[in-house]
Amino acid sequence: MQLECKEFQIVKGTVYQSNNVPCIGAVVQVIQRNLKDNRIETIGYVITGEDGGYLFSINAKPYMLYELIVYEPLER
C-alpha cells in the first residue's frame, strides 16, 4: 500500500481465518520498502485482538511502499 505523506496515519484492519472467523492473536508485520533502491526494513509488529482487529500509526515517507505480512497465531 502507498500512503499519502502526512505526519502520521492510522492503519487498521481485521484478519480473518479461511472460514471467515476473526483470527485472534495473529501477528501482522509492517514492512517499509524504499522504491528508489528497493531496500526493505521491518518497522514493527502488531498482534490482533479478540475481534481479529489490528491498529497502528505510521509516519509515511515519500518513495516508500508499505507491506503487511500476516502470521498465524501460535497454538495455545
QUIKA-V616082 format. One record per residue. N is the residue number from 0. PSI is psi in radians with two decimals (none if undefined). NEAR is the number of other ideal C-beta (glycine too) atoms within 12 Angstrom. Layout:
N_PSI_NEAR / N_PSI_NEAR
This chain:
0_2.47_17 / 1_2.33_17 / 2_2.64_24 / 3_2.60_15 / 4_1.71_15 / 5_2.94_13 / 6_-0.97_12 / 7_2.56_14 / 8_2.58_21 / 9_2.29_16 / 10_2.24_23 / 11_2.72_19 / 12_-3.07_23 / 13_2.40_21 / 14_2.27_32 / 15_2.60_19 / 16_3.00_17 / 17_-0.37_8 / 18_0.33_7 / 19_0.38_10 / 20_2.38_15 / 21_2.46_20 / 22_1.89_27 / 23_2.31_22 / 24_0.23_24 / 25_2.64_30 / 26_2.24_22 / 27_2.04_33 / 28_2.31_23 / 29_2.12_32 / 30_2.45_22 / 31_2.17_27 / 32_2.16_23 / 33_2.10_18 / 34_-0.25_16 / 35_-0.75_11 / 36_0.10_10 / 37_0.33_12 / 38_2.43_14 / 39_2.41_18 / 40_2.28_18 / 41_2.20_17 / 42_-0.05_24 / 43_3.06_22 / 44_2.60_18 / 45_2.71_28 / 46_2.37_24 / 47_2.59_30 / 48_-2.93_20 / 49_-0.37_16 / 50_0.13_18 / 51_0.05_26 / 52_2.67_22 / 53_2.77_32 / 54_2.36_21 / 55_2.77_24 / 56_2.63_18 / 57_2.50_28 / 58_1.62_21 / 59_2.41_23 / 60_2.66_23 / 61_2.65_15 / 62_0.47_17 / 63_2.51_28 / 64_2.40_22 / 65_2.31_31 / 66_2.55_23 / 67_2.30_28 / 68_2.25_19 / 69_2.27_25 / 70_2.43_18 / 71_2.69_19 / 72_2.71_20 / 73_2.62_10 / 74_2.46_5 / 75_none_5
